[in-house]
């Protein structure tokens, strides 16, 4: 009897603690603090940051970081590191306190300890808003932090997040932080963090330059967050009426520039379709088991840019696209692809076609240049290649395969500029050659591997910037984004983001 009472008490306590934690997160705001080093420094200084506090206007001191960090002026030069992310009560805060345990300076072969003040205080002016995220950026100047030849007093320039007045931002969902990181792709630096719903996963941007928005699928709160990139704020939260666990999201264009939002609901085996101008749900379509990834046909002007399709093939796809829109859904648990054929004159799904592929399809990507859909099958060593033009013609067996690509492929994206396909596997990007015209005669070909590039742990998604210079890879277990120079095939920068980054998007213009 006593054991039962104790068990009940433990369960009640756990329930109350969980409810309190959820209440704290929903009623408070969030702060994210980054530290960056100056690009050039003449001093080699290392200091141990033991903790960070923040001081409210009323004098209340709150600890926001207590995981020690060793920071070196040479290693951090020109780079950002994430100091902390923390929920805080709404209000204004006026100071940041840094507790430094040790600092040393290295000159040639000599290492000297520096004298430290007990607490290093930095004046700030930051407001934490309910259910919002505020970012604070500290830029450390080592050369101004060394005083009188022995005293260490870090000198920081304070910067705050500013709305992006252009479309050069990259957006990354952070599943365990319930936020989205905005990265300036010209600088490859974090510029803002935006709080969204619970467990954000899929993310996509609008295609229109007149109404630029970012759409986030929140798997934990069954909703779509709509971000206005001009304010870095969520301006709307669209609830899913029937779907659960929205995993992926895509945006495409109908007739007269009208945009549609397509949401793959992993927990309900459906796709929800919304009008992007009103956010009203148009339709709910049943698909396969466990819809995990979703993409849609590009607009007509993109199809016209193809250099690999013949004149007749381009016209065939263009004419079809003027009346219909194909939406492709990878069903993780049923080994198939659902193709939703939408009549864009009536704004209604006319037909759903099912195409069998390999084991556990979890990533898909359209190669508009070749008129192909690539399907990454996590449970097999084959990359399925679906011929979109054959689908248009009514061919029921449009699938071929590139084999020996390796198992556990989590992402795929074509690079038409360099005639490559990039695949994500373990902790690397695998580069292979796509189908050639000659190999199209065969149903299955052996993968021609052109190279491999090391990235972070558990890479989960990837994207090529519109200019075609760089490839960005989301590393889920490293809490980072790798920046890869496509020409040199080297990782040139690592951008720190929040917990468990999941997916990535950017505007196509």
N, C-alpha and C positions, 0 to 999 in steps of 0.2 A: 504493500500500500504506500509506504513512504517513498519507494522508488518511483511509483506512478505520479505522486504529488510533485516530486522533484523534477521529473521529466516535463510535467505540465507547466511548472514554473519556468523552466528553461525555455520551453517553446514560446510562452507568453512574453518572456523577456526579449527573446530573439525577434519576435514579431514587432514588439514596441520599438526596439532599437532600429529595426529596418524601416518602420513607419516614420520614426523621428528623422532618420537619415534622409529618407525621401522628401520629407517636409522641409528640411534644411536646404536641400538642393533646389527645391521648387520655389522657395521664398527668398533665397539669397541670389547674389550675383557671382560672377567668376572673374578672377584675375589671372593673367598669364604674363610672366616676366621673362624677358630675353636679355642676354648679355652678349655684346659684340666687341671685338677688339679692333683698335685702329689698324689700318692697312699697313702702315709702316711704323716701326718702333726700333729704337737703338738699344733698348734694355731687355735683358732676358730675366723677367721676374716671374716667380711662381708663388701663388698663395693658396692656402687651404680655407675655403669658404665652408664654415661649419653650420651656419644657420642664417635665415633671413626673417626679419620681422617687418610688419607694416604698422604704422601708427595712425589712428583715426584722428579726426579733428578734435574730438573730446579727450584725447590723450590715451585712449585704450590701445594697448599693444597686443598684436596677434601674430603668432608664429605662422609663417607661410611656407617655410622650407627648413628641414632638419636633416636632409641627406647630404653628407659632406661631398664637396666637389673640389678637385685640384685643378686650378686654372693657371695656365702659362701664357705669357704675353706673346710668345712666338707662335704657339700652336693656334691661338684664338685670333690672330691677326687677320682681319677681313672676314671672319666667320662668326656666326651666331651660335650660341648654346642656349638651351632652354633651362632656366633656373628653377622655375616652379609654375604650377597651375593649382589654383586653390579656390574653393567657395568661400565667400565673405559676406557679412551682412551689408545690405545696401547703405550707402553713405559716402562721405568724402574722406579721403586719406591724404595726409600731408608729409609723411616721412617714410623712407625705407631704411631699416637698420641692418647692417651686415656684420655678422660675428665672424671674424677671421682669427684662426688659431695660430697660423704660422705663415711667414713670408720670407722668401730667400731671393737673393740676386746672384746671378752667375756672370762673372767677367773672366773671359778666357778660361783658365782651369780653376779659378778660385770661386768658392761659394761662400756667401756671407749671409747671416741672419739679419733681418730688419726689425726695427723696433715698431711695435703695433699700438695704436690706441685701443682702449677696451671695447668700444663700439664705434663703428663707422656709420655715420648718419648722412643720408642723401635726401635733400628736399624734393618732394614731388607734389603734384596737384592732380589727383586722379579720383574720379567718381565711379563707384561701383553701383550699378543699377540692377534692380530685381529682374531675374531671368535674362540678364545680358552678360556679355563677356567684354572686359576691358583689357587691352594689352599695353604693357609698359616695356620700353626698350632702353636699356642702359648701354651706353657706348663708353668703353674704358680706354683712357689715354695713359699708357704706362709711363711715358716720359714725364708726365706732369704728376705722377704719383710717388715720386722718389724725392724726398725733401731732406736737405742739409746732409746728404751723404749717408744717412742711416735710418731715416724715418719713412715708413710706408703708410701713405694715406691715399687710397685709390681716388682718382679724379674721374668723374663720370659726366657725360653729356646725356641729358634726359630727353627722350623722344616719346611721343604718344602716337597711337595709331591714327591714321588719316584715311578717309574714304578714297578709294581708287577712282580717279576721274577719267579712267580709260578702261579698255578691256584687256589689258596685258596681265591680269592676275590669273593665277592658278589656284584652284580650290581643292582641298583635301578633306575628306570626312575622317573624323577621329572617333572611332566606335565607342571606346571606353571613357572618353572625355565629354561626350555629348556636345561636340562643337565642330566647327569647320575652320581650317587654317587657310588664310589667304596669303599667297606668295606672289611677290612682284617678279615676273619672269625675266625682266631686263637686268635686275640686280641679283636674282635668285636668293631673295631674302624674305622672311616672314614680315608682313606689314599689318596684319590684323588677325583676330580670332573672333568667330561669330558663334554664339550659343544657339543651338537648334534643339530638336527633339531628342528622345532617348535612342541610343545606339544607331546613329546615322551611318548608313552604308552606301547605297547608290547615290550618284550625283550627276547632274547634267545641266547644260546651259541652254538658254534660248538661242535661236538662230537669227532672230531679227535684231537689227541695229537700232530700231526705233523703240523697242521694249526689252531692254536687256535684263535678264533675271537668271538666278541660279536656283535649281530645284534639288532638294535633298530628301531622300527616302529614309524615314526614321523607323527602323525595324522594331524598336522597343516601344514606340508610342503610336504605331499604326497611323502615321500622318506624313504629309509632305510639307517641309518648310520652304517658303519662297523668300529668297534673299535678294534685296536690292543692292547691287554692288556699288552704287553711287553713295550709299549711306552705311554700307557694311552692317545692315540690320535685317532681321526677319520681319517682313511686312505682312505676311499672311501665313497661316497654318491651315492646311487643307486636310480634314479628317477623311480617312477611308471609310466608306459606308459599309462595305462588306469584306474587303480584303484584310488580311493580317500578315505581319512580318514582311513589309515591302522591302525587297532585297535589291532591286535594280530599277533604273529609271532611264527613259530615253525621250528625246524631243524630236519631232519632225514637222515638216511643212505640208499643208494641204493645198487647196486651191486658193488663189488670190492672197497668198501670204499668210493664211490662217495657220496657227500652230497648234499641235496636239501634244499632250504629255501622256506617255505610256508607262505604267507602273507594274512591275512583275511582283506579285504577292506570293512569296515562297510558302507561307503558312496556309494559303487558301486555294492554291493551284489555279489562280486566275490572273488576268491582266486588267487593270482599271485604266480607263481612257478618260482624259479630262480636256476640256477646251481651255487653252492657255490664256485666252483673253478674259474669260469669266471665272475660271477655276471650277466650273460646274462639271460634274461627272456625266459623261455621255453614255458610257456602256461598260459592262463587266463581262469579260469573255473567259470561258473555261479553256485551259491549256493542259499541258502534261503535268506530271508529278514533280513538284519542287522547282518551279520556274526561278532561275538563278541569275540569268543575264538576259539583257534585251537591247536590241539595236533596231534602227529603222532605215529604210531607203533614204539616200541623200536627195536634196533638191535637184531639179532638172539642170540648173547651171553647173552643178558639180559633175553630174554625169557627162556633160558636154566636154569636160576637161580631160576625159580619158584619152590616153595615147596608145593603149594596147588593144582596145576594141576596134573592130572595123567600123566603117561609116554606117553600114547596115545594122550592126549590133547596137551602136550608140542610138540610132534612130528608133530601133525596136524598144529599147529600154526607155528612151525619152517619151515616146508615144504612150507607152504603158503607164509611165509615171505621171503623165498629165491627167490621167483618170483614176489611177489606183496607187495605193501606198502599201508596200509590204513591211510588216513588222515581224522581226525574227526573235524567238524566245528559246533559250537553252533550258531544257527541263532536266535538272541535275539527277533526279531519281528515276527517270523513265527512259533514259538513253535516247532521247529524240529531240527534235527541233519543231516547235509549232510556228507556222508561218501564217500570220493574220493578214488577209487581203482586205484592205479598207477601200471602200468606194468614197473618194474624197469629195464627190459632188453631193452625196447624200450623208456624208459624215457617219458612215455605218460600216461595221465589219461584214463583208459579204460571204467570206469563206475562211475556214481554218484548215490548213494542210499540215499533215504530220510527216516528218522525214526522219528516218532512223539513222543514228550516227553511232559513235563509239561509247565506251563506258564513261559515265559521269561527266557529261558536258557542262562546264562551268564558266566558260568565257567565249565570247564571239566578237567578230570584228568584220566590217565590210571593206573590201578592196574595190573601190569604185572604178579604179583604173582597169582592172581585169574582169569586173563583173562577178566577183566571187565573194562568198561568205566563208570565213575561216572559223572553225569550231575546235576549241581546245578541250580534249577529253582527258580529264584528270586521271581516270582509272586505266588508261591504255597508252600505248606509245605511238598513237596515230593522231595526226591533225586532219580532221575531216574538212574537205573542200566542197562546198555546195555551189553549183553554177546557177547564178540568179537568172541568167537568160534562159536556161533550160526550164526553170520554174515558170517563167513567163510563157514559154511555149507549151507548157502542160506536161513536160516530161516528168514521170513519177519516180525516176531513179537518177537524180542529178548529182549524186554524191561520189566523190573520189577521195583518195587518201594520200597523205604524205606520211610514210611510216618511219619508225626508228627515231622519232623526235625526243623520246624519253618520257617516262611516266611523271605524274605530278605536275603537269603544266597548268599554271593558274592564270595566265594572261597571254594575249596574242594581239599584235598590231602590225599591219603592213607598212612598209616604207617604199613608196613608189619612186622616190628620188634616187635611191641607191639599189632598187630592185632586191629588197630583202623582206623577210618576215622576222619580227622579234618575238621570242617566246620567253615566258617567265618560268624558271624551274629552280627549286631549292633556293640557293643564294646567288643566282646568276641569271644573266640574260643570254639566251642561246639565239644565235643568228643563223637562219637557214635561207635557202633560195626557194622562191615560189615556183609553181608549175610553169614550165615553158610551153610554147606552142606544140613542140614535138612530144613532150611528155604528156600533153593533154590526151593523147591517143590511148594511154594506159590508164587503168582504173586505179592502180596503186603505184607510187614511186618511192624510192628510197631517199631519205632526207639528205640533202647536201649541206652539211654544217660548215658555215663560213667562219665561225669564231664564237667565243664566249667572253662575257664581261662580268666580273665580280661586282655584286651590289650588297645590300644589307641582308638581314635575316628575314626569311619568309616574305619575299616580294609578292605582293597581292594584285597589283594593277599597274598599268603603264600607259603613257600617252606621248605623242610627238607634237611639239609646238607647231603652229601654222607656218612659221618661217622655215621649218624643216632642219634647223641646226642641231637641236638638242632633244634628247629623249629623257623623260622623267619617270622614275620608278618608285612606287610606294612600298616601303619596307615595313611590314606590319609589326614584326617582333623587334625591330630596331628603333621604332618611333621616329622614322626619318624618311626623307625623299632623296633618292640619288639622282644627280644630274649627270647625264652622259653626253659627251661630245660624239656625235655620230661619225664624224670623219676619222677621228683618232681611235674610236671605240674604247674610250677611257672614261672612268668616273672622274669628273672634274670638281664636284662639290657635293657635300652632304648637308641637307637642310633639315634641322630638327623640328619636329612637329609634336602634337600631343599624343595621348595614349591610344595605341592600337589603330594607326591610320589604316583606312580600308580602301577607299577609291579616290579617283582624281578626275578632274575635268578642267577645261579652259574654253574660252570663246574661240570659235573657228575663224575669227577675223581680227 
